[in-house]
Every structure is written in C-alpha cells, then in structure tokens.
Amino acid sequence: VNNLPLNGGAQRFIVAEYFTTFKYRLKNWVNTLAGNGADVDVFDFPLKSTLTDMANGTGGSFNMAWLNHAGMVRDDGGNALPGTAVVTFLENHDTGKEHDKWVTQDWKMGYAYLLFAEGRPCLFYPQYYGITQVDNHNNAVTVTPPSSLKRDIDKLMFIRRTYLGNSMIVLTEQGNPVTDPSPNGTTTFAGDTWNVYAARRQGNGTKSGGILVINNNNSLTRGIWVDNDGSPNGTATSGYSDWKNQVLVNALDTTQKTTVANDGRVHVWAPARGYAIWVRLSEYVGDGIARGVNPVPVAPIPAAPIAEEPAVNSVRAFPNPASNQTTIEFTLAENSSVRLEMFDGNGRLIQVLASGKLNKGKHQREFRSSVNGLYTYRLSFNNEVKTGRVLMNK
C-alpha cells in the first residue's frame, strides 16, 4: 500500500477483505496497518450478518433492537471503528457464491439501513441490476431480487447525498420510546422496539438530516413515539438540533407528514416489512426519480485515458504515525468554505481545527492528543468531503 502511486498527493482509497465476524480482529487489523502508515478500510462482516438475519427473518424471529450496536461503527464493546474506516455491504463476491449466506427476501430493508447509516456503503451488482445468483455448489439453487430494488436503492442514494452526513443516534434506544397512544387512536400505528427501529442521522451542512424508521412486522404498519433529538431530558444531544414544532415529511411518500410536538416528541412510522425516512418539510427536495418499477436508465461511460488528478483539494497528515502532535495539511484549488474536523476511534467529534472561509492555496492545522489511538480527520469544502486517518502512538 505504501508503495502505490499517490492520487492528488494522497493515498488512494483502499478497502480489503478480512472474512471474520470477530470485531476485535477487524479493529486490530485496521489499526496495525495504520501503525505502518497504510490507510485501509475493512468490510463490515459483522453488520452483514445482522442485516441478513433481519431481512431473512420475520417480525417474530428478529428483534429490531439487535440493530442498535450491530457492526463495527455502532459497536459498544470496545471494538468500534469510525465510519470512514468501514465499508458496509449486504452481499459481496464471496457471500454471493453460497446460498447459506444469501439475503433471500426484503433486500430493501437492508439497503435502507446501509444507505442511511455511517460507513461507506457498497452495492452488490447482481442485487442492483436484478441478476440471478447461482449457488457455487448446486446450480439448482438460485435467488433473484425484484426489479423494483434498483429504484428503491436509487431513491435511498439520493436521500443520502441530499440530506445526510456525520454521526447517527438510535432513537429507539436513547429517545425514550413510547408505543401508545397512536395519533389516530388505533393500534395500527402503535408498535414497540421489537418491531420498530428508529435512528436519526445528522445533516451535511445544508440540510439538517433525517430519521430512518424500519418496521419488520409481517403485515401491519407500525410506528413509535420518540424524542426527535434523542434526549428525553429536554436537552438536545450534542450535534442534533431540536426539531420541536417542525413538520416532517416521509421523503419516500410525501402524502405522509407528522409534526414534532413542543416537547420534542414525535410519532414516526413505516409500512410492514418496509421503511420510511422523515425529513423536515421545509428542506424537502424531490428526487426526480419517476415512480414505477422500470429501471432508471444509466448513461454509458465513454472510454477515456486514465490520468492523475491534479494535486489540488488534497489533504494529508504528517508525521503519521505521530507521537502526540501531527499537522493536517490541505490544498484548496479555489477560495472555499471549509470545515476540518477530528474524530476519535469511536467516531466522536473531538475537535474542529478549521471552520470558515479560506483562500485558495496550502493550509496547515496542528492537532495534539495525549491519548493513543486511531483518529480520523475530515475536510469538508464546497459540497466535497475528503478524509484520512492518523495514528497517535506515544
């Protein structure tokens, strides 16, 4: 990795496969590489396992609370990695070969989580394009996702890039969830945390984020009351604005709206074996994707010689690894609004090194820490984001 040619003055993006569901092995592997100066992401096999159980399960067999700390990013057992170090997926070239590892139904529920949550989501080509998977050991065993899945994924990708960024909290874990009463006085929209999962993701600088609701009940629409900012004590969770008195709309069905109460509580819901993503009505943007099940046409990519990108808009840390101080250096191709943030190994924002307008050219910011560990730096500018990692090891 260290000998590969640079791209714009920085190491190219690299992800590698370590096929294990033991989280500590994945974390140690990433940190060991970082300690040798190599920035390599890892595929999140623990999350794939949980999402497969959810999609293939039923409302009675899978507890949606099992999503709360599934995977590497949400781990609460000391093995977490930041979202910038993890590639999330529902199927890949290895699991796609053997039917005992397949997702065989409700693929859209898995992709709803992947494309909403932290991490770098990766699509599986046969699922996106509706191609039949064949078992390597028995070609009579096959599975084919519905043609509508591509459109579902297209909409989820639009929502991700339009509204979402930064960290995520699980409202059905820390938002004081209450099941009753439902707004219409019936049980149709009343659920519990066994069937209903709700999480809120921060925004991207221009939008203030959204709330994902996944419902695994086999036949009924289910919803739940939660604190919109995850704080039942009335004080907003750091980084999450309080949406009290705001109208939210389901970005996937704009006929559905709900209002956040004056105390910050809100009732959100999703259809059976489905999901909804709630955003502020005042921030809603139409996705431009036609309704129906026909695939969205994709323009062919013309052949062109591969060339290095110019060494602009680059970011790096040096020294790396560092003892207790490193320098984050970045180059801007034009005058830009910039935000440079540092995150610890659990993905928590610990310092903002730069925020505001900066002129084109080279800039440097120092970062100090007396705590050993893998840190992620993220440079946001002009609707672009560049990230990297630095190991602090005294």
N, C-alpha and C positions, 0 to 999 in steps of 0.2 A: 504494500500500500504506500509506504513512504517513498518508493521509487517511481511511482506513477507520475506522468506529466500533469502539471497543475492546470487548472481551468480558471482564468481570470485571477491568477495569483494565489488561488486557494485549492485545497484538496477537493477532488470531485466527490460527489455523493456516492457512497458505497453502502450496500446492505449485504449481510451474509447470513447464511442459514446454520443455526445450531439447533438440531432437531431434538428438543427436550422440553418437557413441561415443568422441569425443576427451575423455579425462578432464580434461585441463588446462583445456579450455574450460568444462566444467561447474564445476570448482572456482573458476576466476576469476570466473565469472558469479555464483555464490553469494556470494563474498567482496566483489565490487563492490557488490551490493545491500546486504550487511550494512554496508559502509562508508558507505552512505547512510541507515542506520537502519532498513532493511527486513529482516525475518527471513523468508526464503522458502526452502522446501525445493525439491529438484530430483529429477526422476525419474531413476532409475539405468539408463540405456540400455546402458552397457557390461555391467552384470550381466545384463540381459535377453538380450543377445546370447549370452553364455556359457551361460546356463541353457537357451536354445533349442537350442544345439548339443548340450548334454548330453542333454536329453530326446529330441531327434530322432535322436540318434546311436546307436551300438552300443558294446558292450564293447570292440570293436577299433578304433573310429574316434575315440573321445573319451577322453582321459587325465584321470582324476578329479583329478589334481594341478593341472589348469588352473583348478580352483575356488579354489585356495589364496589367490590375490590378485586374484580377479575382482571387478569392480565398484568403487564409489567408497570404501566403508568399508574394505575389505581391501587397497586399493592400497598398494604398497610402492615406488612410483616418484616420490614427492613430490607426488602429487595427491589424497591421501586427504581425505575429509570425514568428520566424525563421524556416527554412525548417526542422530542427532537432526536432521541436515540432509539426509537422503536418504530418498526413497520408493522402495522396491523393488517390482518387478512382473514378472509373467510375460507379460502381454499387456495392451494398452490400446486406447483408441478409435482410435488411428492404426494400430498394427501389426496390430490385429484386422481391418482392412479388406483387407489384401493377403496372399495366401496364401504368398508367399515369405518372410514374416516370422513365420508362424504356428508355434506348437507344435502338432504333429500326433499325438503319442503320449506316453505316460508323463508326463502333466501332473503327477501326484502327486510325482514326483521333484523337479521344480522348486519346487512349493509346500512340500515338506519343507524345502528349503534356505531359502526366503523366510521361512517362519514359525518357523524356528529361529534364524536369524542376526540380527545387528544391522541397524538400519534400520527404517523404518516400512512394513511390508508392505501392499500394496494388492491386493485381489482383483479379478479380471475377471468381471463379471456373467455373461456367456454361459458361461464355464467353470464357475462356481459352480453355476449352475442348469441346466446341460446343454443350452444353447441352441445350435442350429446356426449356425456362422459361414459367411457367404457372401462370396466374393471380390467386391470392388467392380467389377472389370473383366471378370469372367467368372462369371456366377451358376451355372454348372455345377460350379464348384469350391467344395466345402464341406468342413467338418470339424465333428464333434460329439464332445465329450468324453463319457466314460462317466458314467452316472447315479451310480456309486459315488464319483465325485470329490468331490461335496459332503460326503459323510460323512467322507472322508479329510481334507478341509480342516477340517471341524468338530472333528475329533479333534486336529489339529495346532494349531488356535487354542486349544483347551482346554489343551494341554500348554504352549503359550507363556505364557498368562496364569497358569498354576498354578505352573510351575517356573522360568521363565527370566527373565533380566534382565542388564543390564550387558554386559561385553565377552565376546569369543569368541576362542579359540585353536584352531588346526588341529593335531590330534594326529598326523595322518599326515604332517605337515611337521616338527614340532618334538618329537614324542613318541617318537622313536627307534623307528619302526615295524619290526616283525619278522614275517615271514609264517609261520614254522614253529617248533615243531610246532603243529598244531591240537589242541585239547583232547581230541578223540576219536581221535587217531592217524591220521586220514584226511586227504585233500586237500579234502574237501567244504567245510570251514570255513576253509581257508587261501587267502588272496588276497594282493594286493600293491597298492601305491598307484596303479597304473594303473586298477584296477577299484574300489578301495575308498577312500572318503573318510570320515574321522572327525574331528569337531570337538567341543570342549567349550564350553558356554556357562555363564557364572556364574549364580548364583541371584538371587532377587528379594527377599531379606531374610527370607523364611520358609522357602524351600526352597533347596537348595544347587546347583541347576542340573541339567544333563543332558549326555549325549553323543549326538550325531547320527552315524549311520552310513548312508551311501548307497552302494549296490552297483550298478554298471551292467553287470555281467556278464549276458550274454543268457539264460543258463539255470541257473547254479549259485549257490547260497548262498555268499557269500564273507565272510570275516572277517579280522581282523588284530590282532596284539598291539601295544598302545601303552602309554606311560606315562600314567596317568589324569589327571595334572595338567600334562602337557606338559613335564616336566623330567627327562630321563634321568640328570641328575647327582644325583638323590635329593632335591633342594631344590625344594619346590613353587613353581611360577610364582606371582608376587605376585597375590593375589586369588583363587587357586584352592586350596581345601582339598584335602588328600591323602585320598583315599578308601580307603587301604590297609585290607585285611581286611573291607571293606564288601561286602554283596551288592547287586548291581544287577539291576533287572528291566526288560524291554522294556515300556514303557508302552503299546505297541500290541499286545502279545501277552504276557500275564502268565505264560504257561507257560514262557517263556524267561527264564532267570536266569544270571548269571555272577558270579564272586567276584573282587574285586581282590586280587592277591597281596600278601604282606607287603612286597615291594619296590616296590609301587605299580603293577606291570604288570597289565594286564587284557586279556582277549581279548573283542572285541565283533564282532558280525556283523549282516548284513542279507540278506533274500532277493534273488533275481535281479531286476534292474530295479526295486528297491524300497529301503526304508529301515527303520531301527529307531531308537528314541530310548530310551536307557538312563538310568534314574534310580535313586536309592537306594531299595531296597525299603522301608526304614523311613519314607520320605517319600511313598510311592506313594499317589495319590488316584484312585479310579475316576472315569472321565469321565462316567458316566451316559448315554452315547450308545449306544443299542441297536445290536447287531450286525446286519448285513444291508446291503442296498443301497437301501432305500426312503429318500426324502428325509426329513430331520428337519423336522417342521412348524415354521413360524415364525409367531408370533402377529402379527396385524395391528397396525400402529401407529395409534392414534386421532389424528384431526386435532386440533390444538390451536394456539392463537395462539403466535407466536414472541415470546419475551420475553428481555430481557437477564438473564444470570445475575447474582446479587448480587456485589458486589466483595469477595468473601472467598476465601480459599485462592488468592490471586493472587501472582504473583512477577514482578519486573522488575529490570532493571539500569539504573543511571544514574550518570554520563553514559554514553551509548552512541551512537557510538564514544567511547572513552576513551583517555587518553594512557598512563599507567602504573598507574592506580588507578580502580576502579569500585566502586559499592555495590550489592549484591544485596539487594533489599527484598522481603519476603514477608509476607502477612497470613494468619493462621490463624483459621478460624471456631470452633475449639474447641481445648482442650488436646490436644497431639499429640506422638507420637514422630516426630522429624524428622531427616532427613539431607540436607544441602546439599553437593553435590559440584561441582567444576570439572574440566573435561576440555579438553585441548588439541585442536588441529586434526586430530590423528591418532586422536582418540578415547581417549587415555590419561588415566587419572585422575591429576591432579597435585596436588590439594589438597581436603581436606574442611573446609568452612567451618563446618559445624554438625552435631552428632550428639548426639541425646538428647531428653529431654522438654522441650517448650517450652509456655508458656501461650498461650492464645488472644490474638489481637491482632497488632500490627505488630512485625516484627523486621528488623534490618539487619545485614549482614555485609560487611566490606570485602575486596576481592580486589585484589592487586597483582601485576603482572608487567612485567618489563623486556623481554620478548620479544614482538615484534609478531605478530599473528595472530588468527584467529577462535577464540574459546573458547565452550564450551557449559556452561551451569550447569543442574543437575538437582536439583529439590527433591522428595524422597520423604517421604510422610507418610500414615499411616492407609490403606495399600494404594493410594494415589494417587501419580501422578508428574506433575510439571509441569516443562517445560524451556524454555530460551530461549538466545539466543546474544548475545555481546558482542564487538565488535571492539576490540582493543588496537592502537593505531597512534600511536606517538610522532611 
